[in-house]
């Protein structure tokens, strides 16, 4: 008989529900805190000057490659076509990528210089 008297009593159903609600509330609060922290880190990284410089450079290059050729009005038409071959486009793309790749160390050095400054 001592086995049944020493046995741990399970909490009532309402106590279990309250405990589960409390854990769920804590989880929601924790997720909110983590979301705010992540959002703050992303904003800090996006507003970093080297990252803005790199993003604007990449955007410019993409804009140059996706630019549509201007329609000619016939005044300066000397019979030459202005279409570029796929090889020429690829070479220009590789040249731009090489230029961007050589500029990356400069961006990284600038980024490390900004990160070494103490926060204000």
Buried (B, 14 or more C-beta within 10 A) or exposed (E): EEEEEEEEEEEEEEEEEEEEEEEEEEEEEEEEEEEEEEEEEEEEEEEBEBBEBBEEBEEEBEEEEEEEEEEEEEEEEEEEEEEEEEEEEEEEEEEBEEEBEEEEEEBEEBBEEEEEEEEE
